[in-house]
Amino acid sequence: MSLLKWALICLLISLVAGALGFTGLARGAAQIAKILFFLFLVIFIVIVILALFANQLVF
């Protein structure tokens, strides 16, 4: 869950920076948020697939 938390933090930073006019900082934070979100999504999917193969409940 830590990656998702960091992705959300970067998303908030990019939204605030974009609203204040810091476009370069907003673009960088948005890219970091996207990368972390997709990394979290891939890890989540891998864990769910492994749990299905092991016949165990993940949640």
mmCIF file as gemmi writes it, N, C-alpha and C atoms, coordinates in Angstrom:
data_model
loop_
_atom_site.group_PDB
_atom_site.id
_atom_site.type_symbol
_atom_site.label_atom_id
_atom_site.label_alt_id
_atom_site.label_comp_id
_atom_site.label_asym_id
_atom_site.label_entity_id
_atom_site.label_seq_id
_atom_site.pdbx_PDB_ins_code
_atom_site.Cartn_x
_atom_site.Cartn_y
_atom_site.Cartn_z
_atom_site.occupancy
_atom_site.B_iso_or_equiv
_atom_site.pdbx_formal_charge
_atom_site.auth_seq_id
_atom_site.auth_asym_id
_atom_site.pdbx_PDB_model_num
ATOM 1 N N . MET Axp A 1 ? 0.812 -1.199 0 1 0 ? 1 A 1
ATOM 2 C CA . MET Axp A 1 ? 0 0 0 1 0 ? 1 A 1
ATOM 3 C C . MET Axp A 1 ? 0.854 1.26 0 1 0 ? 1 A 1
ATOM 4 N N . SER Axp A 2 ? 2.118 1.108 0.273 1 0 ? 2 A 1
ATOM 5 C CA . SER Axp A 2 ? 2.985 2.272 0.334 1 0 ? 2 A 1
ATOM 6 C C . SER Axp A 2 ? 3.141 2.928 -1.038 1 0 ? 2 A 1
ATOM 7 N N . LEU Axp A 3 ? 3.232 2.116 -2.103 1 0 ? 3 A 1
ATOM 8 C CA . LEU Axp A 3 ? 3.36 2.683 -3.446 1 0 ? 3 A 1
ATOM 9 C C . LEU Axp A 3 ? 2.123 3.477 -3.813 1 0 ? 3 A 1
ATOM 10 N N . LEU Axp A 4 ? 0.956 2.971 -3.458 1 0 ? 4 A 1
ATOM 11 C CA . LEU Axp A 4 ? -0.278 3.683 -3.756 1 0 ? 4 A 1
ATOM 12 C C . LEU Axp A 4 ? -0.335 4.997 -2.988 1 0 ? 4 A 1
ATOM 13 N N . LYS Axp A 5 ? 0.14 4.981 -1.753 1 0 ? 5 A 1
ATOM 14 C CA . LYS Axp A 5 ? 0.16 6.208 -0.959 1 0 ? 5 A 1
ATOM 15 C C . LYS Axp A 5 ? 1.062 7.253 -1.602 1 0 ? 5 A 1
ATOM 16 N N . TRP Axp A 6 ? 2.236 6.828 -2.07 1 0 ? 6 A 1
ATOM 17 C CA . TRP Axp A 6 ? 3.157 7.764 -2.72 1 0 ? 6 A 1
ATOM 18 C C . TRP Axp A 6 ? 2.596 8.271 -4.039 1 0 ? 6 A 1
ATOM 19 N N . ALA Axp A 7 ? 1.886 7.408 -4.766 1 0 ? 7 A 1
ATOM 20 C CA . ALA Axp A 7 ? 1.263 7.838 -6.015 1 0 ? 7 A 1
ATOM 21 C C . ALA Axp A 7 ? 0.208 8.911 -5.749 1 0 ? 7 A 1
ATOM 22 N N . LEU Axp A 8 ? -0.573 8.721 -4.701 1 0 ? 8 A 1
ATOM 23 C CA . LEU Axp A 8 ? -1.588 9.719 -4.355 1 0 ? 8 A 1
ATOM 24 C C . LEU Axp A 8 ? -0.956 11.021 -3.876 1 0 ? 8 A 1
ATOM 25 N N . ILE Axp A 9 ? 0.147 10.942 -3.133 1 0 ? 9 A 1
ATOM 26 C CA . ILE Axp A 9 ? 0.848 12.145 -2.692 1 0 ? 9 A 1
ATOM 27 C C . ILE Axp A 9 ? 1.385 12.921 -3.893 1 0 ? 9 A 1
ATOM 28 N N . CYS Axp A 10 ? 1.987 12.219 -4.85 1 0 ? 10 A 1
ATOM 29 C CA . CYS Axp A 10 ? 2.504 12.879 -6.049 1 0 ? 10 A 1
ATOM 30 C C . CYS Axp A 10 ? 1.375 13.477 -6.871 1 0 ? 10 A 1
ATOM 31 N N . LEU Axp A 11 ? 0.23 12.791 -6.912 1 0 ? 11 A 1
ATOM 32 C CA . LEU Axp A 11 ? -0.925 13.329 -7.62 1 0 ? 11 A 1
ATOM 33 C C . LEU Axp A 11 ? -1.387 14.635 -6.981 1 0 ? 11 A 1
ATOM 34 N N . LEU Axp A 12 ? -1.468 14.665 -5.66 1 0 ? 12 A 1
ATOM 35 C CA . LEU Axp A 12 ? -1.879 15.891 -4.974 1 0 ? 12 A 1
ATOM 36 C C . LEU Axp A 12 ? -0.875 17.02 -5.187 1 0 ? 12 A 1
ATOM 37 N N . ILE Axp A 13 ? 0.415 16.704 -5.147 1 0 ? 13 A 1
ATOM 38 C CA . ILE Axp A 13 ? 1.443 17.712 -5.396 1 0 ? 13 A 1
ATOM 39 C C . ILE Axp A 13 ? 1.3 18.272 -6.8 1 0 ? 13 A 1
ATOM 40 N N . SER Axp A 14 ? 1.053 17.395 -7.779 1 0 ? 14 A 1
ATOM 41 C CA . SER Axp A 14 ? 0.923 17.869 -9.153 1 0 ? 14 A 1
ATOM 42 C C . SER Axp A 14 ? -0.32 18.734 -9.327 1 0 ? 14 A 1
ATOM 43 N N . LEU Axp A 15 ? -1.421 18.399 -8.653 1 0 ? 15 A 1
ATOM 44 C CA . LEU Axp A 15 ? -2.627 19.21 -8.751 1 0 ? 15 A 1
ATOM 45 C C . LEU Axp A 15 ? -2.433 20.59 -8.133 1 0 ? 15 A 1
ATOM 46 N N . VAL Axp A 16 ? -1.803 20.638 -6.969 1 0 ? 16 A 1
ATOM 47 C CA . VAL Axp A 16 ? -1.55 21.925 -6.315 1 0 ? 16 A 1
ATOM 48 C C . VAL Axp A 16 ? -0.56 22.755 -7.125 1 0 ? 16 A 1
ATOM 49 N N . ALA Axp A 17 ? 0.51 22.12 -7.611 1 0 ? 17 A 1
ATOM 50 C CA . ALA Axp A 17 ? 1.499 22.846 -8.399 1 0 ? 17 A 1
ATOM 51 C C . ALA Axp A 17 ? 0.896 23.34 -9.71 1 0 ? 17 A 1
ATOM 52 N N . GLY Axp A 18 ? 0.046 22.542 -10.319 1 0 ? 18 A 1
ATOM 53 C CA . GLY Axp A 18 ? -0.615 22.973 -11.549 1 0 ? 18 A 1
ATOM 54 C C . GLY Axp A 18 ? -1.556 24.139 -11.313 1 0 ? 18 A 1
ATOM 55 N N . ALA Axp A 19 ? -2.256 24.125 -10.185 1 0 ? 19 A 1
ATOM 56 C CA . ALA Axp A 19 ? -3.172 25.219 -9.86 1 0 ? 19 A 1
ATOM 57 C C . ALA Axp A 19 ? -2.415 26.51 -9.576 1 0 ? 19 A 1
ATOM 58 N N . LEU Axp A 20 ? -1.218 26.393 -9.034 1 0 ? 20 A 1
ATOM 59 C CA . LEU Axp A 20 ? -0.424 27.585 -8.719 1 0 ? 20 A 1
ATOM 60 C C . LEU Axp A 20 ? 0.425 28.052 -9.887 1 0 ? 20 A 1
ATOM 61 N N . GLY Axp A 21 ? 0.44 27.297 -10.979 1 0 ? 21 A 1
ATOM 62 C CA . GLY Axp A 21 ? 1.157 27.735 -12.169 1 0 ? 21 A 1
ATOM 63 C C . GLY Axp A 21 ? 2.55 27.169 -12.327 1 0 ? 21 A 1
ATOM 64 N N . PHE Axp A 22 ? 2.953 26.256 -11.466 1 0 ? 22 A 1
ATOM 65 C CA . PHE Axp A 22 ? 4.27 25.627 -11.596 1 0 ? 22 A 1
ATOM 66 C C . PHE Axp A 22 ? 4.131 24.428 -12.53 1 0 ? 22 A 1
ATOM 67 N N . THR Axp A 23 ? 4.091 24.68 -13.831 1 0 ? 23 A 1
ATOM 68 C CA . THR Axp A 23 ? 3.771 23.625 -14.782 1 0 ? 23 A 1
ATOM 69 C C . THR Axp A 23 ? 4.855 22.552 -14.861 1 0 ? 23 A 1
ATOM 70 N N . GLY Axp A 24 ? 6.119 22.932 -14.769 1 0 ? 24 A 1
ATOM 71 C CA . GLY Axp A 24 ? 7.189 21.941 -14.836 1 0 ? 24 A 1
ATOM 72 C C . GLY Axp A 24 ? 7.146 20.988 -13.655 1 0 ? 24 A 1
ATOM 73 N N . LEU Axp A 25 ? 6.95 21.527 -12.477 1 0 ? 25 A 1
ATOM 74 C CA . LEU Axp A 25 ? 6.856 20.703 -11.272 1 0 ? 25 A 1
ATOM 75 C C . LEU Axp A 25 ? 5.609 19.831 -11.315 1 0 ? 25 A 1
ATOM 76 N N . ALA Axp A 26 ? 4.513 20.378 -11.804 1 0 ? 26 A 1
ATOM 77 C CA . ALA Axp A 26 ? 3.269 19.615 -11.896 1 0 ? 26 A 1
ATOM 78 C C . ALA Axp A 26 ? 3.424 18.451 -12.869 1 0 ? 26 A 1
ATOM 79 N N . ARG Axp A 27 ? 4.085 18.694 -13.979 1 0 ? 27 A 1
ATOM 80 C CA . ARG Axp A 27 ? 4.284 17.633 -14.971 1 0 ? 27 A 1
ATOM 81 C C . ARG Axp A 27 ? 5.157 16.522 -14.4 1 0 ? 27 A 1
ATOM 82 N N . GLY Axp A 28 ? 6.204 16.886 -13.693 1 0 ? 28 A 1
ATOM 83 C CA . GLY Axp A 28 ? 7.091 15.885 -13.093 1 0 ? 28 A 1
ATOM 84 C C . GLY Axp A 28 ? 6.398 15.061 -12.027 1 0 ? 28 A 1
ATOM 85 N N . ALA Axp A 29 ? 5.64 15.712 -11.17 1 0 ? 29 A 1
ATOM 86 C CA . ALA Axp A 29 ? 4.929 14.992 -10.111 1 0 ? 29 A 1
ATOM 87 C C . ALA Axp A 29 ? 3.838 14.099 -10.698 1 0 ? 29 A 1
ATOM 88 N N . ALA Axp A 30 ? 3.192 14.547 -11.765 1 0 ? 30 A 1
ATOM 89 C CA . ALA Axp A 30 ? 2.159 13.731 -12.4 1 0 ? 30 A 1
ATOM 90 C C . ALA Axp A 30 ? 2.776 12.482 -13.032 1 0 ? 30 A 1
ATOM 91 N N . GLN Axp A 31 ? 3.939 12.625 -13.633 1 0 ? 31 A 1
ATOM 92 C CA . GLN Axp A 31 ? 4.623 11.462 -14.224 1 0 ? 31 A 1
ATOM 93 C C . GLN Axp A 31 ? 5.002 10.453 -13.145 1 0 ? 31 A 1
ATOM 94 N N . ILE Axp A 32 ? 5.521 10.944 -12.031 1 0 ? 32 A 1
ATOM 95 C CA . ILE Axp A 32 ? 5.882 10.05 -10.924 1 0 ? 32 A 1
ATOM 96 C C . ILE Axp A 32 ? 4.633 9.338 -10.397 1 0 ? 32 A 1
ATOM 97 N N . ALA Axp A 33 ? 3.535 10.073 -10.267 1 0 ? 33 A 1
ATOM 98 C CA . ALA Axp A 33 ? 2.292 9.48 -9.782 1 0 ? 33 A 1
ATOM 99 C C . ALA Axp A 33 ? 1.803 8.389 -10.729 1 0 ? 33 A 1
ATOM 100 N N . LYS Axp A 34 ? 1.896 8.633 -12.037 1 0 ? 34 A 1
ATOM 101 C CA . LYS Axp A 34 ? 1.473 7.623 -13.019 1 0 ? 34 A 1
ATOM 102 C C . LYS Axp A 34 ? 2.325 6.368 -12.927 1 0 ? 34 A 1
ATOM 103 N N . ILE Axp A 35 ? 3.628 6.548 -12.848 1 0 ? 35 A 1
ATOM 104 C CA . ILE Axp A 35 ? 4.542 5.407 -12.783 1 0 ? 35 A 1
ATOM 105 C C . ILE Axp A 35 ? 4.272 4.575 -11.532 1 0 ? 35 A 1
ATOM 106 N N . LEU Axp A 36 ? 4.157 5.239 -10.396 1 0 ? 36 A 1
ATOM 107 C CA . LEU Axp A 36 ? 3.918 4.516 -9.148 1 0 ? 36 A 1
ATOM 108 C C . LEU Axp A 36 ? 2.563 3.82 -9.149 1 0 ? 36 A 1
ATOM 109 N N . PHE Axp A 37 ? 1.549 4.471 -9.723 1 0 ? 37 A 1
ATOM 110 C CA . PHE Axp A 37 ? 0.222 3.859 -9.765 1 0 ? 37 A 1
ATOM 111 C C . PHE Axp A 37 ? 0.235 2.59 -10.61 1 0 ? 37 A 1
ATOM 112 N N . PHE Axp A 38 ? 0.84 2.654 -11.785 1 0 ? 38 A 1
ATOM 113 C CA . PHE Axp A 38 ? 0.864 1.476 -12.647 1 0 ? 38 A 1
ATOM 114 C C . PHE Axp A 38 ? 1.746 0.379 -12.061 1 0 ? 38 A 1
ATOM 115 N N . LEU Axp A 39 ? 2.815 0.747 -11.371 1 0 ? 39 A 1
ATOM 116 C CA . LEU Axp A 39 ? 3.639 -0.241 -10.698 1 0 ? 39 A 1
ATOM 117 C C . LEU Axp A 39 ? 2.835 -0.942 -9.602 1 0 ? 39 A 1
ATOM 118 N N . PHE Axp A 40 ? 2.082 -0.172 -8.831 1 0 ? 40 A 1
ATOM 119 C CA . PHE Axp A 40 ? 1.22 -0.742 -7.801 1 0 ? 40 A 1
ATOM 120 C C . PHE Axp A 40 ? 0.175 -1.662 -8.424 1 0 ? 40 A 1
ATOM 121 N N . LEU Axp A 41 ? -0.404 -1.242 -9.548 1 0 ? 41 A 1
ATOM 122 C CA . LEU Axp A 41 ? -1.418 -2.038 -10.221 1 0 ? 41 A 1
ATOM 123 C C . LEU Axp A 41 ? -0.861 -3.375 -10.711 1 0 ? 41 A 1
ATOM 124 N N . VAL Axp A 42 ? 0.34 -3.356 -11.276 1 0 ? 42 A 1
ATOM 125 C CA . VAL Axp A 42 ? 0.968 -4.589 -11.755 1 0 ? 42 A 1
ATOM 126 C C . VAL Axp A 42 ? 1.258 -5.532 -10.59 1 0 ? 42 A 1
ATOM 127 N N . ILE Axp A 43 ? 1.791 -4.999 -9.502 1 0 ? 43 A 1
ATOM 128 C CA . ILE Axp A 43 ? 2.085 -5.833 -8.329 1 0 ? 43 A 1
ATOM 129 C C . ILE Axp A 43 ? 0.799 -6.43 -7.772 1 0 ? 43 A 1
ATOM 130 N N . PHE Axp A 44 ? -0.27 -5.648 -7.728 1 0 ? 44 A 1
ATOM 131 C CA . PHE Axp A 44 ? -1.553 -6.136 -7.238 1 0 ? 44 A 1
ATOM 132 C C . PHE Axp A 44 ? -2.081 -7.274 -8.102 1 0 ? 44 A 1
ATOM 133 N N . ILE Axp A 45 ? -2.007 -7.116 -9.417 1 0 ? 45 A 1
ATOM 134 C CA . ILE Axp A 45 ? -2.492 -8.152 -10.327 1 0 ? 45 A 1
ATOM 135 C C . ILE Axp A 45 ? -1.673 -9.431 -10.176 1 0 ? 45 A 1
ATOM 136 N N . VAL Axp A 46 ? -0.362 -9.304 -10.037 1 0 ? 46 A 1
ATOM 137 C CA . VAL Axp A 46 ? 0.493 -10.479 -9.855 1 0 ? 46 A 1
ATOM 138 C C . VAL Axp A 46 ? 0.137 -11.199 -8.559 1 0 ? 46 A 1
ATOM 139 N N . ILE Axp A 47 ? -0.097 -10.469 -7.496 1 0 ? 47 A 1
ATOM 140 C CA . ILE Axp A 47 ? -0.447 -11.087 -6.216 1 0 ? 47 A 1
ATOM 141 C C . ILE Axp A 47 ? -1.792 -11.796 -6.304 1 0 ? 47 A 1
ATOM 142 N N . VAL Axp A 48 ? -2.754 -11.195 -6.975 1 0 ? 48 A 1
ATOM 143 C CA . VAL Axp A 48 ? -4.067 -11.831 -7.125 1 0 ? 48 A 1
ATOM 144 C C . VAL Axp A 48 ? -3.953 -13.11 -7.953 1 0 ? 48 A 1
ATOM 145 N N . ILE Axp A 49 ? -3.183 -13.077 -9.038 1 0 ? 49 A 1
ATOM 146 C CA . ILE Axp A 49 ? -3.011 -14.276 -9.869 1 0 ? 49 A 1
ATOM 147 C C . ILE Axp A 49 ? -2.312 -15.38 -9.086 1 0 ? 49 A 1
ATOM 148 N N . LEU Axp A 50 ? -1.276 -15.034 -8.342 1 0 ? 50 A 1
ATOM 149 C CA . LEU Axp A 50 ? -0.584 -16.042 -7.537 1 0 ? 50 A 1
ATOM 150 C C . LEU Axp A 50 ? -1.503 -16.632 -6.471 1 0 ? 50 A 1
ATOM 151 N N . ALA Axp A 51 ? -2.344 -15.803 -5.889 1 0 ? 51 A 1
ATOM 152 C CA . ALA Axp A 51 ? -3.275 -16.305 -4.879 1 0 ? 51 A 1
ATOM 153 C C . ALA Axp A 51 ? -4.316 -17.227 -5.498 1 0 ? 51 A 1
ATOM 154 N N . LEU Axp A 52 ? -4.741 -16.923 -6.714 1 0 ? 52 A 1
ATOM 155 C CA . LEU Axp A 52 ? -5.723 -17.805 -7.378 1 0 ? 52 A 1
ATOM 156 C C . LEU Axp A 52 ? -5.106 -19.154 -7.694 1 0 ? 52 A 1
ATOM 157 N N . PHE Axp A 53 ? -3.843 -19.16 -8.093 1 0 ? 53 A 1
ATOM 158 C CA . PHE Axp A 53 ? -3.173 -20.427 -8.368 1 0 ? 53 A 1
ATOM 159 C C . PHE Axp A 53 ? -2.932 -21.224 -7.088 1 0 ? 53 A 1
ATOM 160 N N . ALA Axp A 54 ? -2.792 -20.565 -5.97 1 0 ? 54 A 1
ATOM 161 C CA . ALA Axp A 54 ? -2.577 -21.252 -4.704 1 0 ? 54 A 1
ATOM 162 C C . ALA Axp A 54 ? -3.898 -21.617 -4.024 1 0 ? 54 A 1
ATOM 163 N N . ASN Axp A 55 ? -5.006 -21.229 -4.641 1 0 ? 55 A 1
ATOM 164 C CA . ASN Axp A 55 ? -6.349 -21.479 -4.08 1 0 ? 55 A 1
ATOM 165 C C . ASN Axp A 55 ? -6.513 -20.901 -2.682 1 0 ? 55 A 1
ATOM 166 N N . GLN Axp A 56 ? -6.025 -19.714 -2.492 1 0 ? 56 A 1
ATOM 167 C CA . GLN Axp A 56 ? -6.174 -19.046 -1.215 1 0 ? 56 A 1
ATOM 168 C C . GLN Axp A 56 ? -6.837 -17.694 -1.427 1 0 ? 56 A 1
ATOM 169 N N . LEU Axp A 57 ? -7.507 -17.246 -0.402 1 0 ? 57 A 1
ATOM 170 C CA . LEU Axp A 57 ? -8.183 -15.958 -0.45 1 0 ? 57 A 1
ATOM 171 C C . LEU Axp A 57 ? -7.177 -14.854 -0.136 1 0 ? 57 A 1
ATOM 172 N N . VAL Axp A 58 ? -7.146 -13.808 -0.961 1 0 ? 58 A 1
ATOM 173 C CA . VAL Axp A 58 ? -6.195 -12.724 -0.752 1 0 ? 58 A 1
ATOM 174 C C . VAL Axp A 58 ? -6.713 -11.761 0.294 1 0 ? 58 A 1
ATOM 175 N N . PHE Axp A 59 ? -7.991 -11.491 0.264 1 0 ? 59 A 1
ATOM 176 C CA . PHE Axp A 59 ? -8.537 -10.46 1.17 1 0 ? 59 A 1
ATOM 177 C C . PHE Axp A 59 ? -9.148 -11.117 2.351 1 0 ? 59 A 1
